[in-house]
């Protein structure tokens, strides 16, 4: 793997739509729209998340000529990805200086 996984604000914007429906496959373009990030930002983040095992992806089946559009790449969150994303979002939501057991 080599590179360290950093959960930046942009990365969490990518992960958030998957937490609404853990079993959903979401097209990359829809992740982009939901996150509000441009393709040049969103797709490299999704690739990095896939390399770290937080997302999986697959290409849509079908002939682009018959569909009259390019094939889409669908992404899904892994159980590990959901746990890491929830933990990071929970940590952000926690008031500073308050320990989890005190809540």
QUIZIQUI-V650581 format. One record per pair of residues at least 24 apart in sequence whose ideal C-beta (glycine too) atoms are under 10 Angstrom apart, sorted by the first residue. I is the first residue (numbers start at 0). GAP is how many residues later the second one is. D is the distance in Angstrom with one decimal. If there is no record, write none. Layout:
i: <I | I>
gap: <GAP | GAP>
d: <D | D>
//
This chain:
i: <0 | 0 | 0 | 0 | 1 | 2 | 2 | 2 | 3 | 4 | 4 | 4 | 4 | 4 | 4 | 4 | 5 | 6 | 6 | 6 | 6 | 6 | 6 | 6 | 6 | 6 | 7 | 7 | 8 | 9 | 9 | 9 | 9 | 9 | 9 | 9 | 10 | 10 | 10 | 10 | 10 | 10 | 10 | 10 | 10 | 11 | 11 | 11 | 11 | 11 | 12 | 12 | 12 | 12 | 13 | 13 | 13 | 13 | 13 | 13 | 13 | 13 | 13 | 13 | 13 | 13 | 14 | 14 | 14 | 14 | 14 | 14 | 14 | 14 | 14 | 14 | 14 | 14 | 14 | 15 | 15 | 16 | 16 | 17 | 17 | 17 | 17 | 17 | 17 | 17 | 17 | 17 | 17 | 18 | 18 | 18 | 18 | 18 | 18 | 20 | 20 | 21 | 21 | 21 | 21 | 21 | 21 | 22 | 22 | 23 | 23 | 23 | 23 | 24 | 24 | 24 | 24 | 24 | 24 | 24 | 24 | 24 | 24 | 25 | 25 | 25 | 25 | 25 | 25 | 25 | 25 | 26 | 26 | 26 | 26 | 26 | 27 | 27 | 27 | 27 | 27 | 28 | 28 | 28 | 29 | 29 | 29 | 30 | 30 | 30 | 30 | 42 | 45 | 45 | 48 | 48 | 48 | 48 | 48 | 48 | 49 | 49 | 49 | 51 | 51 | 51 | 51 | 52 | 52 | 52 | 52 | 52 | 53 | 53 | 53 | 53 | 53 | 53 | 53 | 53 | 54 | 54 | 55>
gap: <47 | 50 | 51 | 52 | 49 | 45 | 48 | 49 | 48 | 43 | 44 | 46 | 47 | 48 | 49 | 79 | 42 | 42 | 47 | 77 | 78 | 80 | 81 | 82 | 84 | 85 | 37 | 80 | 83 | 25 | 26 | 27 | 31 | 32 | 34 | 35 | 24 | 26 | 34 | 35 | 37 | 38 | 43 | 74 | 77 | 33 | 73 | 76 | 77 | 80 | 24 | 28 | 29 | 32 | 27 | 28 | 29 | 31 | 32 | 34 | 35 | 40 | 41 | 61 | 63 | 71 | 30 | 31 | 34 | 39 | 40 | 62 | 66 | 67 | 69 | 70 | 71 | 73 | 74 | 69 | 73 | 58 | 60 | 31 | 36 | 37 | 57 | 58 | 59 | 60 | 63 | 64 | 67 | 58 | 62 | 63 | 66 | 67 | 70 | 55 | 56 | 54 | 55 | 56 | 57 | 59 | 60 | 53 | 54 | 50 | 51 | 52 | 53 | 31 | 32 | 33 | 35 | 47 | 48 | 49 | 50 | 51 | 52 | 29 | 31 | 46 | 47 | 48 | 49 | 50 | 51 | 33 | 45 | 46 | 47 | 48 | 29 | 44 | 45 | 46 | 47 | 41 | 43 | 44 | 42 | 44 | 45 | 24 | 42 | 43 | 44 | 30 | 27 | 29 | 26 | 28 | 29 | 32 | 35 | 36 | 25 | 28 | 31 | 26 | 28 | 29 | 32 | 25 | 26 | 27 | 28 | 31 | 24 | 25 | 26 | 27 | 28 | 29 | 30 | 31 | 25 | 26 | 25>
d: <10.0 | 6.5 | 6.6 | 8.9 | 9.1 | 7.3 | 7.8 | 8.3 | 9.3 | 7.6 | 8.1 | 9.0 | 4.7 | 9.3 | 7.7 | 8.0 | 8.9 | 9.6 | 9.4 | 7.2 | 7.8 | 9.0 | 4.6 | 9.1 | 9.3 | 9.4 | 8.3 | 9.9 | 8.8 | 7.6 | 9.6 | 6.1 | 6.2 | 8.3 | 10.0 | 6.2 | 9.5 | 9.9 | 5.5 | 9.5 | 8.0 | 7.1 | 9.1 | 8.8 | 8.5 | 9.9 | 6.9 | 6.1 | 6.3 | 7.5 | 6.2 | 9.4 | 8.6 | 8.6 | 8.9 | 6.2 | 9.6 | 5.0 | 6.2 | 9.5 | 6.8 | 9.5 | 8.5 | 9.0 | 10.0 | 9.2 | 9.0 | 9.6 | 7.3 | 7.2 | 8.2 | 6.9 | 6.8 | 8.4 | 8.2 | 4.0 | 9.1 | 8.0 | 8.1 | 7.4 | 7.4 | 9.5 | 9.1 | 9.7 | 9.1 | 7.6 | 7.5 | 7.2 | 3.7 | 9.4 | 7.2 | 7.2 | 7.3 | 7.3 | 9.3 | 6.5 | 5.9 | 6.6 | 7.6 | 9.8 | 9.3 | 8.4 | 6.2 | 9.5 | 8.2 | 9.4 | 5.6 | 7.6 | 9.1 | 9.2 | 9.4 | 7.0 | 8.5 | 8.9 | 8.6 | 7.6 | 9.5 | 9.7 | 9.8 | 4.0 | 6.7 | 4.8 | 9.6 | 9.6 | 10.0 | 9.8 | 10.0 | 6.7 | 5.6 | 7.4 | 8.9 | 7.8 | 4.4 | 7.1 | 5.6 | 7.8 | 8.0 | 6.8 | 4.9 | 7.6 | 6.3 | 9.9 | 6.8 | 8.9 | 8.8 | 9.2 | 9.1 | 9.3 | 9.8 | 9.7 | 6.3 | 8.7 | 8.5 | 5.9 | 8.3 | 8.6 | 9.2 | 6.8 | 9.5 | 9.4 | 7.6 | 9.3 | 9.4 | 9.6 | 8.7 | 8.3 | 8.8 | 6.0 | 9.8 | 5.7 | 7.1 | 9.5 | 5.9 | 9.8 | 6.3 | 3.2 | 8.4 | 9.4 | 6.2 | 7.3 | 9.9 | 5.8 | 8.7>
//
